[in-house]
């Protein structure tokens, strides 16, 4: 694992977003990360692969794009785990590598791709993360660093619908969110490769944000699915 932006030994992060490939986190959780950073929270992104198997761009180009996007998002830290693109899965060696990263960054909230995503690396990342979370919290696990327990896991939307039960108003940060996505020039300025790797990515995602905003009686919202029950104080409802 190496650091592409910020302190190589970060203090505990408030939120950490896991991205199977460079740009996944910007698309799925970028607006929320912007709001958190503006509120003084410590935020980070950990890419699990360098995207070396992608049709467009190359690993070095994509790393530079990640650095540019990190600055636009106001991240405290951004790292790269260098697992194999196209090969993310729930196996001990990958889970151990991710558990080391979780003990290093010590996030309170972890945001991961949804398990129903059509992309093998996305649903692989979810299942890999579940094992890594378990390892990271075991004091006797053979993992460097002090044990750490993640308090909350949220799932973000990539290429599949989610049962949205957490909504974040992102209207005020939309211009910065768009700029962070467009920082990934190699992916979003050429020919359309898929429904996500396309110059239409902003238009497509804004449509989703507007739909989720309707559910929350706002203009634009990012949506998440809680991976477990949410405990709420009734006075805040």
SVG drawing of the C-alpha trace seen along z (x, -y; Angstrom):
<svg xmlns="http://www.w3.org/2000/svg" viewBox="-40 -25 44 42">
<polyline fill="none" stroke="black" stroke-width="0.4" points="0.0,0.0 1.2,-3.5 -0.1,-7.0 -1.0,-9.2 -2.2,-12.2 -1.8,-13.5 -0.1,-12.1 1.4,-8.6 0.5,-7.9 -2.9,-9.5 -4.7,-10.2 -8.0,-8.4 -10.3,-9.2 -14.0,-10.0 -15.0,-8.6 -13.1,-6.3 -14.5,-5.3 -13.2,-2.2 -12.9,-2.3 -12.3,0.9 -10.8,-1.4 -9.7,-5.0 -12.8,-7.3 -15.4,-4.9 -15.5,-6.9 -15.8,-10.3 -18.8,-9.0 -20.6,-7.3 -19.7,-9.3 -17.8,-12.4 -20.5,-14.9 -20.7,-13.5 -17.0,-13.6 -17.0,-17.2 -19.7,-18.1 -17.7,-16.3 -14.5,-18.0 -16.2,-21.4 -17.4,-20.5 -13.9,-19.8 -14.1,-16.1 -11.2,-13.9 -12.0,-12.0 -10.1,-9.6 -10.3,-7.3 -8.5,-4.0 -8.3,-2.5 -8.1,1.2 -6.5,1.5 -4.7,-0.8 -7.2,-0.2 -4.5,1.4 -7.0,3.6 -9.2,0.7 -9.7,-0.1 -8.8,-3.7 -5.8,-5.3 -2.8,-3.7 -1.9,-3.3 0.5,-6.3 -2.0,-8.6 -4.8,-7.5 -2.7,-8.0 -2.1,-11.6 -5.8,-12.1 -6.5,-10.7 -4.1,-13.3 -5.9,-16.1 -9.3,-14.8 -8.1,-14.5 -7.3,-18.2 -10.7,-19.1 -12.4,-16.9 -10.4,-18.3 -9.4,-14.8 -7.1,-14.3 -5.6,-11.1 -5.7,-9.0 -4.1,-5.6 -3.6,-2.7 -3.6,1.0 -2.4,2.3 -4.6,5.5 -5.1,7.0 -7.6,5.3 -10.2,7.8 -9.3,10.1 -10.8,8.6 -12.2,11.4 -12.7,12.6 -9.4,14.4 -7.1,14.3 -4.2,12.4 -6.3,9.6 -8.4,9.4 -5.2,9.1 -3.9,6.3 -7.1,4.4 -7.2,5.0 -3.7,3.5 -5.1,0.4 -8.1,0.2 -5.8,0.3 -3.7,-2.4 -6.5,-4.8 -8.9,-3.8 -12.1,-5.0 -15.3,-5.5 -17.5,-5.1 -16.5,-2.9 -18.3,-3.3 -18.1,-0.4 -19.6,0.7 -22.9,2.5 -22.9,6.3 -25.4,6.5 -23.2,4.5 -22.8,6.2 -19.0,5.5 -17.1,8.5 -14.6,6.2 -17.4,4.2 -19.2,7.1 -15.8,8.8 -14.8,5.6 -17.9,5.8 -17.2,9.4 -13.5,8.8 -14.2,5.8 -16.5,7.8 -13.6,10.2 -11.1,7.4 -13.4,5.5 -13.6,8.7 -9.8,9.2 -9.0,5.6 -11.0,5.8 -9.5,9.0 -6.7,8.3 -5.1,11.6 -5.3,11.5 -1.9,11.7 -2.3,8.1 0.2,5.3 -1.2,2.4 -3.6,2.0 -7.1,3.6 -9.8,1.3 -13.5,1.7 -15.4,-0.2 -18.6,-1.8 -20.7,-2.0 -20.7,-0.5 -22.6,-2.2 -23.0,-0.9 -22.8,-3.2 -24.4,-2.9 -22.2,-2.0 -23.8,0.0 -26.9,1.4 -29.9,0.1 -29.7,-0.1 -32.3,-0.2 -31.5,-3.8 -32.2,-4.4 -29.6,-7.1 -29.8,-10.4 -27.2,-13.2 -28.1,-16.7 -25.3,-17.6 -26.8,-20.5 -24.3,-23.0 -21.3,-21.0 -22.4,-19.9 -19.9,-22.1 -16.9,-20.7 -18.3,-17.2 -18.4,-17.5 -14.9,-18.9 -13.6,-16.0 -15.1,-13.5 -13.8,-15.4 -10.3,-15.3 -10.3,-11.7 -9.8,-13.0 -8.6,-9.6 -11.9,-8.0 -14.5,-10.6 -13.4,-12.5 -13.2,-9.8 -15.4,-7.1 -18.1,-5.6 -17.0,-2.2 -19.9,-1.5 -22.7,-3.2 -20.2,-4.6 -17.0,-5.1 -18.6,-7.7 -18.5,-11.4 -22.1,-11.4 -21.2,-10.4 -22.1,-13.7 -25.5,-13.9 -26.3,-10.3 -25.3,-10.7 -27.0,-14.0 -30.2,-12.3 -29.8,-9.8 -29.0,-12.6 -32.1,-14.4 -34.2,-11.2 -32.8,-10.6 -33.3,-14.3 -37.0,-13.8 -37.1,-11.1 -35.6,-13.4 -37.5,-16.5 -34.3,-18.1 -33.0,-18.9 -30.0,-16.6 -29.0,-13.9 -26.4,-11.1 -27.9,-7.8 -26.5,-5.0 -27.8,-1.7 -26.9,-1.0 -25.2,2.4 -27.1,3.0 -29.7,1.3 -29.4,-2.4 -29.9,-3.6 -31.5,-7.0 -32.4,-9.3 -36.1,-10.1 -35.6,-13.7 -33.8,-14.3 -36.6,-13.0"/>
</svg>
